[in-house]
Amino acid sequence: MRAESKPVGFRPDAAQPSDDRCLSWQYDAGTVSIWTVAGRLRDIPCTGHRDHLATLTACRRGETDLVYRDGKWFLLATCEVEPAPMNTAPVDWIGVDRGIVNPATTSDGDNHTGRRLERYRRSLQGRKSDRPQLQGLL
C-alpha cells in the first residue's frame, strides 16, 4: 500500500512525544516551553508533588510525552533513578492467594477486592432480583 493511498492520521487524544529540542523544562520557574507548529509556547506553568519535582530535576533523561486525559494535560517524563537496595533480611512477610471470587486473599485472612469489582457485583445483584424467574422452560 502506498502512502498516498491512505493519509496518515493521528488520534486527537494520542500522546505527543517530545525530545529536549521540542520541549524544555525550566525547573526553578516551574514552567515548560514547547515548540509547536504555531511557534514556541513559553512559560507554560507545570506543577507536581515536591518529591516528584526533585526527582524530575535530578534524574530526567530522554523524551517527555504530552498527554491529554479526562480534560487535563499531563507531561510524562522519563527519569533514570538508582534502584533501591534489596531487602535481604525481611522482618515479616505476607502471602497472597489470587482467586476468582476474591481477587486477593492474604495469609492473615483479609480479602481485597477493587471498588469497580464491588460496584459491578452489586449492579448484577440488583439486576438478578429485578428479573422475573423463568419457569417451565426446562
C-alpha positions as CSV (number, residue, x, y, z in Angstrom):
1,M,0.0,0.0,0.0
2,R,1.4,3.3,-1.0
3,A,1.5,6.3,1.4
4,E,-0.6,8.4,-1.0
5,S,-3.5,6.0,-0.9
6,K,-4.2,6.4,2.8
7,P,-3.2,9.7,4.5
8,V,-1.6,9.5,7.9
9,G,-4.0,10.3,10.7
10,F,-3.5,10.9,14.4
11,R,-5.9,10.3,17.3
12,P,-6.9,13.6,18.9
13,D,-6.0,12.1,22.4
14,A,-2.8,10.4,21.4
15,A,0.4,11.2,23.4
16,Q,2.8,13.5,21.7
17,P,6.5,12.6,22.3
18,S,9.0,15.4,22.6
19,D,12.7,15.4,23.0
20,D,14.8,18.2,24.5
21,R,14.8,20.2,21.3
22,C,11.0,20.5,21.3
23,L,10.2,20.6,25.0
24,S,12.4,22.2,27.6
25,W,11.9,22.4,31.4
26,Q,12.6,25.5,33.5
27,Y,12.7,23.8,36.9
28,D,13.3,26.9,39.0
29,A,10.4,28.8,37.4
30,G,8.1,25.8,37.4
31,T,7.4,26.1,33.7
32,V,7.9,24.4,30.4
33,S,8.5,25.6,26.8
34,I,7.1,23.6,23.9
35,W,7.9,24.0,20.2
36,T,4.7,23.7,18.2
37,V,3.7,24.2,14.5
38,A,2.5,27.7,15.6
39,G,5.8,28.5,17.1
40,R,7.3,28.2,20.6
41,L,4.9,28.4,23.6
42,R,6.8,29.7,26.6
43,D,6.2,29.9,30.3
44,I,3.6,27.2,30.5
45,P,3.1,26.5,34.2
46,C,3.6,22.9,35.5
47,T,3.4,21.6,38.9
48,G,3.7,18.3,40.9
49,H,4.5,16.9,44.3
50,R,7.7,18.4,45.7
51,D,9.4,15.0,45.9
52,H,8.4,14.2,42.3
53,L,9.7,17.6,41.1
54,A,13.0,16.9,42.9
55,T,13.4,13.6,41.2
56,L,12.5,15.2,37.9
57,T,15.1,17.8,38.3
58,A,17.8,15.4,39.3
59,C,17.0,12.3,37.1
60,R,15.1,13.3,34.0
61,R,16.6,11.8,30.8
62,G,15.3,11.5,27.3
63,E,11.9,12.3,26.0
64,T,8.8,13.7,27.6
65,D,5.3,12.8,26.4
66,L,2.5,15.4,26.4
67,V,-0.8,13.6,27.1
68,Y,-4.4,14.9,27.3
69,R,-6.6,12.7,29.6
70,D,-10.0,13.5,31.1
71,G,-9.8,17.2,30.2
72,K,-6.4,17.7,31.7
73,W,-2.9,17.9,30.2
74,F,0.0,15.8,31.7
75,L,3.7,15.6,31.0
76,L,5.1,12.1,31.4
77,A,8.9,12.4,31.7
78,T,11.4,9.6,31.7
79,C,13.7,9.5,34.8
80,E,16.6,7.3,35.4
81,V,16.8,6.6,39.1
82,E,19.2,4.3,41.1
83,P,17.5,1.1,42.1
84,A,16.8,0.8,45.8
85,P,18.9,-1.8,47.7
86,M,17.3,-5.2,48.0
87,N,15.9,-6.1,51.5
88,T,17.8,-9.3,52.2
89,A,16.5,-9.7,55.8
90,P,12.8,-9.0,55.9
91,V,11.2,-8.8,59.4
92,D,7.8,-10.1,58.3
93,W,6.1,-11.3,55.1
94,I,2.6,-11.9,53.8
95,G,1.3,-14.4,51.2
96,V,-1.4,-13.5,48.6
97,D,-3.7,-16.1,47.1
98,R,-5.3,-14.8,43.8
99,G,-8.7,-16.3,43.1
100,I,-11.9,-15.7,41.1
101,V,-14.4,-15.0,43.9
102,N,-11.9,-12.9,45.9
103,P,-9.2,-11.4,43.7
104,A,-6.7,-11.4,46.5
105,T,-6.8,-13.1,49.9
106,T,-3.8,-12.6,52.2
107,S,-2.3,-15.2,54.5
108,D,-3.7,-13.3,57.5
109,G,-7.2,-13.8,56.2
110,D,-8.0,-10.3,54.7
111,N,-10.0,-10.3,51.4
112,H,-9.1,-7.5,49.0
113,T,-11.3,-6.5,46.1
114,G,-11.4,-3.4,44.0
115,R,-14.1,-0.8,44.1
116,R,-15.0,-1.3,40.5
117,L,-15.5,-5.1,41.0
118,E,-17.7,-4.5,44.1
119,R,-19.9,-2.0,42.2
120,Y,-20.2,-4.4,39.3
121,R,-21.2,-7.2,41.6
122,R,-23.8,-5.0,43.3
123,S,-25.2,-4.0,40.0
124,L,-25.5,-7.7,39.0
125,Q,-27.3,-8.5,42.2
126,G,-29.8,-5.7,41.6
127,R,-30.4,-6.9,38.0
128,K,-30.9,-10.5,39.2
129,S,-33.5,-9.5,41.8
130,D,-35.4,-7.4,39.2
131,R,-35.7,-10.2,36.7
132,P,-38.8,-12.4,36.8
133,Q,-38.0,-16.0,37.3
134,L,-38.2,-18.2,34.2
135,Q,-40.4,-21.1,35.0
136,G,-41.4,-24.2,32.9
137,L,-38.6,-23.7,30.4
138,L,-36.7,-26.9,31.3
